């Protein structure tokens, strides 16, 4: 393949997050066979030689590194707002390793999820979370903001950028806890945090997360999208019925197109449980909608 990674905006990636039974390198090779050469690395199986293989593939594939990647040999919950010293330390080190990998792959961007007021188990992520002790919200926000600022200073050493992704609050989790156990689910809190961030930190808006959180917290996702535009430098794209983050396909009539920024270098199709040919069609649809 002959591929120039320095393409003009917009650039539409496809996430490896839905392929947990393969390594991200194996998924990337499968994607490339279908002419998907903009790949967001997210999830996948651990492999001792994964990083070496990805560096080799980066000659022909344009990568972005996202959140819990590279997958550690021993799983842990990534939470930059944690009050647990061990979890906080592991999370900070993970960001540093992910930034290092991004640079090795020719990317100057690393994106990650906002923190939690709890420390869920690994197998609870994306599902209903069991009842746990909830941290004080203002203290958790303070920890999160402080740690991101420190990591942003680290990122500046390599002229890199950080992107914070909004969390998703389902009605089931809100009912279970009796309060919101996640940071950055509402537009007001997102704006508060982003207004305190240095210039190399911006927002990755997950439109599916915003839709579910809007349903749970009773705000308008379209209005929230418009309010958050000044902070957005990337998008995660999928759809759902508003009750849970199901990573379903989107279409030309999906709710988020009208207000979407159209000239960014980071849009990612985060649709799961679909054949690769369908993911390619979703990628093409994004490109088409951004041109309209």
C-alpha angles and dihedrals in degrees: 000000000000108000132165109209092195094078124157120253138308102056118180118201131191118221124234088206095104094056102074093151092065135051115256089247092056091047091048091054090050090048092050090054086062092046094257101139100154102079132177110210108221126147126330132135123315116251129177092225097039097111094049091051093048092051088053091048092048089077087073105018128066107223136196120190116221135193115295094029136153088036109234122234089239110042121232136168111263107222122154091185096054121133088206108099095212094049091046092050093048090049094050092048090048091057091051092050092046091051090050091051092047090055092049088053092052096256127122095195134086123176129195143172123265116253134265136234087226137044105235124193118262092249092053097062112117091011139078106302121223119244111279141163110283121218122228106275098223091048092049091049090050092051092047095048093046094050094046091051090052091049091047089058088051090050092053090066088072096031089250131154132222126213123199117209121212115244125237122238115196122200088240093059092043090053093045095053099032088226140044109283095183134078125231101019097122125061092234094057092042090054092048093052096041092050089062096049125104120247095267092060122077142151130282102199114210101200092196091053090049092051094052094043090049090054092049097043097035102241130129112260093204093053090045090051091053092047092052098048095101090061101041120108100153142023138214110206130205136108141231143169093269096256101082140007097257099160092229124168120273128218142200091281097051113134101244105060100084096065101029121126108244106197106058127123094225126061116142130197103220098182117140138197094031132119114257092250088062091049089053089052090051090050090051091048091055090051090049094049092048090055095052 
